[in-house]
Amino acid sequence: MEQNELYPIFLKTNQLETLIVGGGFVALEKLSFLLKSSPNSKVTMVSPFFREETQELANKFGIKMIVDKYEKSYLSNKSIVIATTDKEAVNVEVYKDCKERNILVNVADNPPYCDFYMGGIVTKGNVKIAISTNGKSPTTAKRLRQFFEDVIPNNIDDLVKNLNEYRKSIKGNFEEKVEKLNEFTKSLVE
């Protein structure tokens, strides 16, 4: 049986420099997705042209936009790169340049050229759930996201904040605290 071996992490994109190469529909989609989840992300975009909708979104969030064709010099000080052009040769060049510099890269809609995928995300206050289909079915991830948005209560954030306060008040060593929190939250899954 095939298994998803991806390791999920939550990045502080407000502390990392992200580059999006491209200015079309896919660039807009990736930028929108990133900013919806992490509105304070540090992003630079480079492309010979940008869609009007992309310019509007970028201006709203203070995204740096460079009107130019891709050059490897744009990778300087970048932690994450997303290639979204409609030119496969450019996307592969971005991928190879990133691999030479140990920069995490995602070539949109091309799983062999991805170090990571941008899966479905559900956010309710401090609670965030990431959904991955191992790059095989973004539509399934989208539907699962919609499902979880509906079933997770809107007040889940109140529970998280209250448990955080309770956690601070618990006495004992780490194992004892975990045991008390597990007992206290057991009813959530029953």
C-alpha positions in Angstrom: 0.0 0.0 0.0 1.3 3.4 -1.0 1.8 5.9 1.9 2.3 9.6 2.1 5.8 10.1 3.5 5.8 13.9 3.6 6.6 15.5 6.9 4.2 18.4 7.7 5.8 21.6 9.2 4.4 25.1 9.9 6.8 27.8 8.6 7.1 31.3 10.0 6.9 32.9 6.5 7.1 36.3 8.1 10.7 35.4 9.0 11.6 33.8 5.7 12.1 35.3 2.3 9.9 33.8 -0.4 10.3 34.3 -4.1 7.5 33.6 -6.6 8.6 33.4 -10.2 5.8 34.2 -12.6 2.9 36.7 -12.7 0.0 34.8 -14.2 -3.0 32.9 -12.9 -0.9 30.3 -11.0 1.2 33.0 -9.4 -1.9 34.7 -8.2 -3.3 31.4 -6.8 0.0 30.6 -4.9 0.3 34.2 -3.6 -3.4 34.2 -2.5 -3.0 30.8 -0.8 0.2 32.0 1.0 -1.3 35.3 2.1 -4.6 33.8 3.2 -2.7 31.5 5.7 0.2 33.9 6.5 -0.8 37.5 5.7 2.6 38.8 7.0 4.7 36.7 4.6 7.8 38.3 3.2 7.4 37.8 -0.6 9.1 39.0 -3.7 7.7 38.3 -7.2 9.6 38.4 -10.5 8.0 38.2 -13.9 8.0 40.0 -17.2 4.3 40.8 -16.6 1.8 40.7 -13.8 -1.9 40.2 -14.0 -3.9 43.2 -12.7 -5.4 41.0 -9.9 -2.0 40.0 -8.8 -0.8 43.6 -8.8 -3.8 44.6 -6.6 -3.2 41.8 -4.1 0.5 42.4 -4.0 0.0 46.2 -3.4 -2.6 45.4 -0.6 0.0 43.3 1.2 3.2 45.2 0.4 4.6 42.5 -1.8 7.7 43.5 -3.8 7.2 43.1 -7.5 10.0 43.1 -10.1 9.2 43.4 -13.7 11.9 41.3 -15.3 12.6 37.8 -16.6 14.0 35.3 -14.1 17.7 35.4 -13.3 19.4 33.3 -10.7 20.5 36.4 -8.9 16.9 36.8 -7.7 17.5 33.7 -5.4 19.9 35.7 -3.2 18.8 35.5 0.5 15.7 33.5 -0.4 14.5 30.5 1.7 11.6 29.3 -0.4 10.9 29.6 -4.1 7.7 28.9 -6.0 8.0 28.7 -9.8 4.7 29.3 -11.6 5.6 30.3 -15.2 4.0 28.7 -18.2 7.4 28.0 -19.6 8.7 24.5 -18.5 12.3 25.4 -19.3 12.2 28.4 -17.0 10.6 26.4 -14.2 13.2 23.6 -14.5 16.0 26.2 -14.5 14.5 27.7 -11.3 14.4 24.2 -9.8 18.0 23.4 -10.7 19.3 26.8 -9.5 17.5 26.3 -6.1 18.8 22.8 -5.7 22.4 24.1 -6.2 21.8 26.6 -3.4 19.8 24.3 -1.0 16.7 26.5 -1.3 13.3 24.8 -0.9 11.5 24.9 -4.2 8.0 24.2 -5.6 7.4 24.1 -9.3 3.6 24.4 -9.6 1.8 21.4 -11.0 5.0 19.5 -11.4 5.6 17.1 -8.4 9.0 15.8 -9.5 10.3 19.3 -9.2 8.9 20.0 -5.7 10.6 19.9 -2.3 7.2 20.7 -0.8 3.5 20.9 -1.7 1.1 23.6 -0.7 -1.8 21.5 0.6 -5.2 22.4 1.9 -5.3 24.5 5.1 -8.0 25.0 7.6 -7.6 27.9 10.1 -9.8 28.6 13.1 -7.9 31.1 15.3 -4.8 29.4 16.7 -5.9 26.0 15.3 -4.4 25.2 11.9 -4.8 21.9 10.0 -2.8 21.1 6.9 -4.0 18.5 4.4 -1.9 16.7 1.9 -2.7 14.2 -0.8 1.0 13.7 -1.6 0.6 16.0 -4.6 -1.7 13.5 -6.2 -5.1 15.3 -5.9 -5.3 19.0 -5.0 -9.1 18.7 -5.5 -9.4 16.1 -2.8 -7.4 18.3 -0.4 -9.7 21.2 -1.2 -12.8 19.1 -0.5 -11.3 17.9 2.8 -10.5 21.5 3.7 -14.1 22.5 3.1 -15.3 19.5 5.2 -13.1 20.4 8.2 -14.0 24.1 8.0 -17.6 23.0 8.4 -17.2 20.4 11.3 -14.6 22.2 13.4 -16.5 24.6 15.7 -15.8 28.3 15.3 -15.2 28.6 19.1 -12.3 26.0 19.0 -9.9 28.9 19.6 -11.6 29.6 23.0 -10.9 26.0 24.0 -7.2 26.3 22.9 -6.7 29.6 24.8 -8.4 28.1 28.0 -6.3 24.9 27.8 -3.2 27.1 27.4 -4.0 28.9 30.6 -4.8 25.6 32.4 -1.5 24.1 31.2 0.4 27.0 32.8 -1.2 26.3 36.1 -0.5 22.6 36.3 2.1 21.5 38.7 4.5 18.5 38.2 7.0 17.3 35.7 6.4 17.1 32.0 4.9 13.6 32.0 2.5 14.5 34.8 1.4 17.6 32.9 0.8 15.6 29.7 -1.2 13.0 31.6 -3.4 15.7 33.2 -4.0 17.4 29.9 -4.8 14.1 28.1 -7.3 13.3 30.8 -8.8 16.8 30.6 -9.2 16.7 26.8 -10.3 13.1 26.4 -13.9 14.1 26.0 -13.0 15.9 22.7 -12.5 12.7 20.9 -15.1 10.5 22.6 
